[in-house]
Amino acid sequence: MDHAETSLREKPSLVTDEYWMPFTPNRDFRREPKIIVRAEGMYYWSDRGDKVIDASSGLFCVNAGHARKEIADAVGAQLRELDFAAPFTRGHPRQFEFARRLAKLTPAGLNHIFFTNSGSESIDSAMKLALAYHQARGQGGRTMFVSRERAYHGVNFGGVSLAGIVNNRRRYGPGLPGIVHMRHTHLPQNHLVRGEGEHGAELADDLSRFVTLHGAENIAACVVEPIAGSSGCLVPPKGYLKRLREICDAHGILLVFDEVITGFGRTGQAFASHSFGVTPDIMTMAKGLTNAAQPMGAVAISERVHDAIMDAAQEGTIEFFHGYTYSGHPAPCAAGIATLDIYEREGLFERGRALSPYFLDAVFGLEDIPVVTDIRGYGMFAAVDLAPSGLPGLRGHAFQKKLFDNGLHLKTTGDSALIAPPLIAEKKHIDVIADILRKTLAVI
């Protein structure tokens, strides 16, 4: 018997009040839901059957493209063999294999890996590691952290306190004490400049000002994103990160890089640390770690930090009193190993680096559109700023909804559109992305 085909959106139970969506105007979504039901390669498919090109790698995480069979098979096989092993005082082979594989990718000297479940947890873990390192060296007074305006470091209380995006801070009180913020590096002199701008390296000296004001003996770490991601692809000025490294070294302050977005080929190399030639003491990861097929984060720790913490603990005691129930879960480890295999086998970091000039040409080619006020980009990551219309963020929100209807998915923050296609992209995909952006920008 034939039945009339009913789209998912026509089913009244699809979008209900029970699910509270994160970082979403829920009432607006329920009036005009955007539902994704399938993904493959560079594309999503909506519940209406529309094909939607993914211009933001999901949420900067699906670097190898969607629905990779190799990853799904690895996760399925792992769950059938070992679904869970308690991470405290017990281990399983995949944890050690994945950590070894990751340590080969990380910058020289960052050879120790601590697994978490997200970028937010990676940041909190990095903060605890910094505190534990200084305590181990008899400098327990170093409890302050220096972060930066327009920074995003996840949504746990540690990350929110470090963050410099106002709406991530204003609703939950003052946050953790002892955190101060350097000025951001988004300067008018660097507008419409590709890559690192010529102006602003001196802003790193804000760290020196905090040393003078608070005393280096009270500062544990300086935490920055090499490229500020969620706040709009803020590429550092030339020499800025190297200057931060020099100041940290001069005053015994740890340098922490948040590479949750910039890791795994986004800048043309494994990590932005490689691209900018600056090695941190601690580095956080997530997103592209498993190609988003399983939730997972990680922290890479230098020999110096690791050894100090280990050596300070008495034999038979817990050296780092921290962890999560799902730290190094077997399934994400299997997904991560399969993801690294794909990156290596398909040369995706090199592929992204080769495609970057074409990608940036396409994005910067939008600067003639009247509503565009600035464009920034590095590697396979770019942002297009739109002139506000009414309250800040209203135009950006309307823009991303209209883009979806026109066949393109991307992330907006406020009135900034963030473009970060999967590294499997080809020139033809970049052409489609640029064409839909141009047509939508013309009418928004």
C-alpha positions as CSV (number, residue, x, y, z in Angstrom):
1,M,0.0,0.0,0.0
2,D,1.4,3.4,-1.0
3,H,1.7,6.1,1.6
4,A,2.2,9.8,1.1
5,E,5.8,10.7,1.9
6,T,6.0,12.8,5.0
7,S,9.1,14.9,5.7
8,L,10.6,14.8,9.2
9,R,9.8,18.4,9.7
10,E,6.1,17.6,9.4
11,K,6.2,15.2,12.3
12,P,5.1,17.2,15.3
13,S,7.3,15.3,17.7
14,L,10.6,16.2,16.0
15,V,11.3,19.6,17.6
16,T,10.0,19.6,21.2
17,D,10.5,21.5,24.4
18,E,12.3,18.7,26.2
19,Y,15.7,19.3,24.5
20,W,17.4,22.5,25.5
21,M,19.8,23.4,22.7
22,P,23.2,24.8,23.6
23,F,24.3,28.3,22.4
24,T,21.0,28.6,20.5
25,P,18.0,31.0,20.6
26,N,15.7,28.1,21.3
27,R,12.5,29.9,20.7
28,D,13.7,31.2,17.4
29,F,14.9,27.7,16.4
30,R,11.5,26.1,17.1
31,R,9.8,28.7,14.9
32,E,12.3,28.0,12.0
33,P,14.2,24.7,12.7
34,K,17.2,23.8,10.7
35,I,17.5,20.0,10.9
36,I,20.3,17.9,9.6
37,V,19.7,14.2,9.0
38,R,22.7,12.9,7.1
39,A,26.3,13.8,6.2
40,E,29.0,12.6,3.9
41,G,32.2,14.1,2.7
42,M,31.8,17.9,2.2
43,Y,28.0,17.9,2.6
44,Y,25.1,17.7,5.0
45,W,21.5,16.8,4.0
46,S,18.6,18.5,5.6
47,D,15.3,16.9,6.6
48,R,13.9,18.4,3.4
49,G,16.4,16.6,1.3
50,D,18.4,19.7,0.5
51,K,22.2,19.3,0.0
52,V,24.1,21.7,2.2
53,I,27.9,22.2,1.8
54,D,29.8,22.4,5.1
55,A,31.9,25.5,5.2
56,S,32.8,25.2,8.9
57,S,33.8,21.6,9.2
58,G,30.8,21.1,11.5
59,L,32.2,23.2,14.3
60,F,35.8,23.4,13.2
61,C,36.2,19.7,13.9
62,V,35.4,17.5,10.9
63,N,38.7,18.1,9.2
64,A,38.7,14.8,7.3
65,G,35.2,15.2,6.0
66,H,31.9,13.6,7.2
67,A,31.0,10.0,7.8
68,R,34.4,8.4,7.3
69,K,33.8,4.6,7.2
70,E,37.3,3.9,8.5
71,I,36.5,5.7,11.8
72,A,33.0,4.2,12.2
73,D,34.4,0.7,11.6
74,A,37.2,1.3,14.2
75,V,34.8,2.5,16.8
76,G,32.4,-0.4,16.2
77,A,35.1,-2.9,16.4
78,Q,36.5,-1.4,19.6
79,L,33.1,-1.3,21.3
80,R,32.6,-5.0,20.5
81,E,36.0,-5.9,21.9
82,L,36.2,-3.5,24.9
83,D,33.4,-1.0,25.6
84,F,34.9,0.6,28.7
85,A,37.8,0.3,31.1
86,A,38.0,2.3,34.3
87,P,40.7,4.9,33.7
88,F,41.9,5.2,37.4
89,T,44.5,2.5,38.1
90,R,43.5,0.6,35.0
91,G,44.5,1.0,31.4
92,H,43.9,-0.4,28.0
93,P,46.1,-0.7,24.9
94,R,44.4,2.0,22.8
95,Q,45.2,4.7,25.4
96,F,48.9,4.1,25.1
97,E,48.9,3.7,21.3
98,F,46.9,6.9,20.7
99,A,49.1,8.9,23.1
100,R,52.2,7.6,21.4
101,R,50.8,8.5,18.0
102,L,49.8,12.0,19.1
103,A,53.2,12.7,20.7
104,K,54.8,12.2,17.3
105,L,52.6,15.0,15.9
106,T,53.0,17.5,18.7
107,P,55.8,20.1,18.8
108,A,59.2,18.9,20.0
109,G,59.3,18.2,23.7
110,L,55.6,18.0,24.2
111,N,55.7,14.2,24.6
112,H,53.2,13.5,27.4
113,I,49.4,13.3,26.7
114,F,46.6,13.6,29.2
115,F,43.1,12.7,27.8
116,T,39.9,14.6,28.5
117,N,36.4,14.6,26.9
118,S,36.3,18.1,25.3
119,G,38.2,21.3,24.7
120,S,36.7,22.8,27.8
121,E,38.0,20.0,30.0
122,S,41.4,20.3,28.3
123,I,41.6,23.9,29.4
124,D,40.7,23.1,33.0
125,S,43.2,20.3,33.0
126,A,45.9,22.6,31.6
127,M,45.2,25.1,34.4
128,K,45.6,22.4,37.0
129,L,48.8,21.2,35.4
130,A,50.2,24.7,35.6
131,L,49.4,25.0,39.3
132,A,50.7,21.5,40.0
133,Y,54.0,22.3,38.2
134,H,54.7,25.4,40.3
135,Q,53.7,23.7,43.5
136,A,56.1,20.8,42.7
137,R,58.9,23.4,42.3
138,G,58.1,25.1,45.6
139,Q,56.5,28.1,44.0
140,G,52.9,27.5,45.2
141,G,52.3,31.3,45.2
142,R,52.0,31.2,41.4
143,T,48.2,31.0,41.1
144,M,47.4,33.8,38.7
145,F,46.7,33.3,35.0
146,V,47.0,35.8,32.2
147,S,44.6,35.5,29.3
148,R,43.4,37.8,26.5
149,E,40.4,39.9,25.6
150,R,38.2,38.3,22.8
151,A,39.5,34.9,23.9
152,Y,37.4,31.7,24.0
153,H,38.5,28.8,26.2
154,G,35.4,26.7,26.5
155,V,32.6,26.8,29.0
156,N,33.8,25.3,32.3
157,F,34.4,27.8,35.0
158,G,38.1,27.8,34.4
159,G,37.7,28.5,30.7
160,V,34.9,31.1,31.2
161,S,37.2,32.9,33.6
162,L,40.0,32.9,31.1
163,A,37.7,33.9,28.3
164,G,37.5,37.4,27.0
165,I,34.1,37.2,25.2
166,V,31.7,39.3,27.3
167,N,28.6,37.2,26.9
168,N,30.5,34.1,28.0
169,R,31.4,35.8,31.3
170,R,28.7,38.3,32.3
171,R,25.9,35.8,33.2
172,Y,27.8,33.7,35.8
173,G,29.4,36.1,38.2
174,P,33.1,37.0,38.5
175,G,34.5,33.5,37.9
176,L,37.8,32.3,39.3
177,P,39.9,34.9,41.1
178,G,43.4,35.9,39.9
179,I,42.8,36.1,36.2
180,V,43.8,39.2,34.2
181,H,43.4,39.9,30.5
182,M,45.8,41.3,27.9
183,R,44.4,43.4,25.1
184,H,43.3,41.6,22.0
185,T,45.2,42.0,18.7
186,H,42.4,42.9,16.3
187,L,43.7,46.3,15.2
188,P,42.2,48.5,12.5
189,Q,45.7,48.8,10.9
190,N,45.5,45.1,10.1
191,H,42.0,45.1,8.5
192,L,41.7,43.2,5.2
193,V,45.2,41.7,5.7
194,R,45.9,38.1,5.0
195,G,47.9,36.2,7.6
196,E,49.9,37.9,10.2
197,G,49.5,41.7,10.3
198,E,52.4,44.1,10.5
199,H,51.1,45.9,13.5
200,G,50.5,44.9,17.1
201,A,53.4,42.7,18.2
202,E,54.0,45.2,21.0
203,L,50.7,44.2,22.6
204,A,52.5,41.1,23.9
205,D,54.2,43.5,26.3
206,D,50.9,43.6,28.3
207,L,52.2,40.4,29.8
208,S,55.3,42.4,31.1
209,R,52.9,45.0,32.5
210,F,51.1,42.3,34.5
211,V,54.5,41.0,35.8
212,T,55.3,44.5,37.0
213,L,51.9,45.0,38.5
214,H,51.4,41.6,40.2
215,G,54.9,40.1,40.4
216,A,56.1,37.2,38.3
217,E,56.2,35.1,41.4
218,N,52.4,35.1,41.5
219,I,51.7,34.2,37.8
220,A,51.4,30.6,36.8
221,A,50.7,30.8,33.1
222,C,49.8,32.8,30.1
223,V,47.0,31.1,28.1
224,V,46.3,32.1,24.5
225,E,44.9,30.7,21.3
226,P,47.5,31.1,18.6
227,I,44.7,32.3,16.3
228,A,41.7,33.4,18.4
229,G,39.0,31.2,16.9
230,S,35.4,31.6,18.1
231,S,35.8,35.3,18.4
232,G,36.5,35.7,14.7
233,C,39.7,34.2,13.4
234,L,42.0,36.8,15.0
235,V,45.4,36.1,13.4
236,P,48.4,37.2,15.6
237,P,50.6,40.1,14.4
238,K,54.1,39.2,13.2
239,G,56.3,38.5,16.2
240,Y,53.6,38.6,18.8
241,L,53.6,34.9,19.8
242,K,57.4,34.8,19.9
243,R,57.4,37.9,22.2
244,L,55.0,36.1,24.6
245,R,57.4,33.1,24.6
246,E,60.3,35.4,25.5
247,I,58.5,37.1,28.3
248,C,57.3,33.8,29.8
249,D,60.8,32.4,29.7
250,A,62.3,35.5,31.3
251,H,59.9,35.3,34.3
252,G,59.3,31.5,34.8
253,I,55.7,31.7,33.5
254,L,54.3,28.8,31.6
255,L,53.0,29.4,28.1
256,V,49.8,27.5,27.2
257,F,48.4,27.3,23.7
258,D,44.8,26.5,23.2
259,E,44.9,24.6,19.8
260,V,41.4,23.2,20.0
261,I,40.5,24.9,16.7
262,T,43.9,25.5,15.2
263,G,45.1,21.9,15.6
264,F,45.2,19.1,13.0
265,G,46.0,20.9,9.8
266,R,43.8,24.0,10.1
267,T,46.9,26.2,9.6
268,G,48.6,24.0,7.1
269,Q,50.7,22.1,9.6
270,A,49.8,19.7,12.4
271,F,49.5,22.6,14.8
272,A,49.6,26.4,14.7
273,S,52.7,26.0,17.0
274,H,54.5,24.6,14.0
275,S,53.2,27.2,11.7
276,F,54.3,30.2,13.8
277,G,57.5,28.6,15.1
278,V,56.6,28.9,18.8
279,T,56.5,26.0,21.2
280,P,54.3,26.2,24.3
281,D,54.8,24.4,27.6
282,I,51.3,23.0,27.5
283,M,48.9,22.6,24.6
284,T,45.2,21.8,24.5
285,M,43.4,19.8,21.8
286,A,40.0,18.5,20.9
287,K,37.7,18.8,17.8
288,G,39.8,17.4,14.9
289,L,41.4,15.0,17.4
290,T,38.8,12.4,16.4
291,N,37.3,14.1,13.4
292,A,34.3,14.7,15.8
293,A,33.2,11.1,15.4
294,Q,33.6,10.7,19.2
295,P,33.8,13.4,21.9
296,M,37.4,13.7,23.1
297,G,40.0,16.2,24.2
298,A,43.7,16.0,25.1
299,V,46.5,18.0,26.7
300,A,50.1,17.8,25.5
301,I,52.6,18.5,28.3
302,S,56.3,19.3,28.0
303,E,59.0,17.1,29.5
304,R,59.9,19.9,31.9
305,V,56.4,20.2,33.3
306,H,55.7,16.5,33.4
307,D,59.0,15.5,35.1
308,A,58.6,18.2,37.7
309,I,55.2,17.0,38.8
310,M,56.2,13.3,38.7
311,D,59.4,13.8,40.6
312,A,57.8,15.8,43.4
313,A,55.3,13.0,44.2
314,Q,56.3,10.2,46.7
315,E,56.5,6.7,45.2
316,G,53.2,4.9,45.1
317,T,51.1,8.1,45.3
318,I,49.0,9.8,42.7
319,E,51.2,12.3,40.9
320,F,48.5,14.4,39.2
321,F,45.3,14.4,41.3
322,H,42.9,14.9,38.4
323,G,40.9,13.0,35.8
324,Y,37.5,12.1,34.3
325,T,35.4,8.9,34.2
326,Y,35.8,8.8,30.4
327,S,39.5,9.9,30.2
328,G,41.0,7.9,27.4
329,H,37.7,6.0,26.7
330,P,38.4,3.0,24.3
331,A,36.0,4.2,21.6
332,P,37.3,7.8,21.2
333,C,40.9,6.4,21.3
334,A,40.0,4.0,18.4
335,A,38.4,6.9,16.5
336,G,41.4,9.1,17.1
337,I,43.9,6.5,15.8
338,A,41.7,6.0,12.7
339,T,41.6,9.7,12.2
340,L,45.4,10.1,12.4
341,D,45.7,7.3,9.9
342,I,43.5,9.3,7.5
343,Y,45.4,12.5,8.0
344,E,48.6,10.7,7.3
345,R,47.5,8.5,4.4
346,E,45.7,11.2,2.5
347,G,48.2,14.0,3.4
348,L,45.4,16.2,4.6
349,F,47.6,18.7,6.3
350,E,49.7,19.2,3.2
351,R,46.5,19.2,1.1
352,G,45.1,22.0,3.2
353,R,48.3,24.0,3.0
354,A,48.3,23.7,-0.8
355,L,44.7,24.8,-1.1
356,S,45.0,27.7,1.3
357,P,46.0,30.4,-1.2
358,Y,43.0,29.5,-3.4
359,F,40.7,29.5,-0.4
360,L,41.9,32.9,0.9
361,D,41.7,34.4,-2.6
362,A,38.1,33.3,-2.7
363,V,37.2,34.7,0.7
364,F,39.1,38.0,0.3
365,G,37.3,38.3,-3.1
366,L,34.2,39.2,-1.1
367,E,35.6,42.5,0.2
368,D,33.8,44.6,-2.5
369,I,30.4,43.7,-1.0
370,P,29.1,46.8,0.9
371,V,28.0,44.9,4.0
372,V,31.5,43.4,4.5
373,T,33.6,45.5,7.0
374,D,36.7,43.2,7.4
375,I,38.1,39.9,6.3
376,R,40.9,37.9,8.0
377,G,42.4,34.5,7.3
378,Y,45.3,32.1,7.7
379,G,45.6,28.6,6.3
380,M,42.1,27.1,5.9
381,F,40.5,29.4,8.4
382,A,38.9,32.8,7.7
383,A,36.4,35.3,9.0
384,V,34.1,37.8,7.3
385,D,32.8,40.6,9.4
386,L,29.4,42.1,8.6
387,A,28.2,45.6,9.4
388,P,25.8,45.3,12.4
389,S,22.1,45.8,11.8
390,G,20.3,46.7,15.0
391,L,21.6,44.9,18.0
392,P,25.1,43.2,17.6
393,G,24.8,39.7,16.3
394,L,21.3,40.0,14.7
395,R,22.6,40.3,11.2
396,G,25.1,37.5,11.7
397,H,22.4,35.2,13.1
398,A,20.0,36.0,10.2
399,F,22.9,35.5,7.8
400,Q,23.8,32.0,8.9
401,K,20.1,31.0,8.7
402,K,19.7,32.3,5.2
403,L,23.0,30.6,4.2
404,F,21.6,27.3,5.3
405,D,18.4,27.8,3.3
406,N,20.7,28.6,0.3
407,G,22.7,25.4,0.8
408,L,25.6,26.3,3.0
409,H,26.4,25.7,6.7
410,L,28.8,27.9,8.7
411,K,29.3,29.2,12.2
412,T,28.8,32.8,13.1
413,T,29.9,34.6,16.2
414,G,28.1,37.9,16.6
415,D,28.4,39.5,13.2
416,S,31.4,37.5,12.1
417,A,31.0,34.5,9.7
418,L,33.7,31.9,10.4
419,I,34.8,29.8,7.4
420,A,36.8,26.6,7.9
421,P,36.0,23.9,5.3
422,P,37.1,20.3,5.7
423,L,40.7,19.7,4.5
424,I,39.3,17.2,1.9
425,A,37.9,20.3,0.0
426,E,38.8,20.8,-3.6
427,K,38.8,24.0,-5.6
428,K,35.3,23.3,-6.9
429,H,34.0,23.2,-3.3
430,I,35.7,26.5,-2.5
431,D,34.0,28.0,-5.6
432,V,30.6,26.8,-4.4
433,I,31.2,28.2,-0.9
434,A,32.3,31.6,-2.3
435,D,29.3,31.8,-4.7
436,I,26.7,31.1,-2.0
437,L,28.4,33.6,0.3
438,R,28.4,36.3,-2.3
439,K,24.8,35.8,-3.3
440,T,23.6,35.7,0.3
441,L,25.7,38.7,1.3
442,A,24.1,40.7,-1.5
443,V,20.7,40.4,0.0
444,I,21.2,40.1,3.8
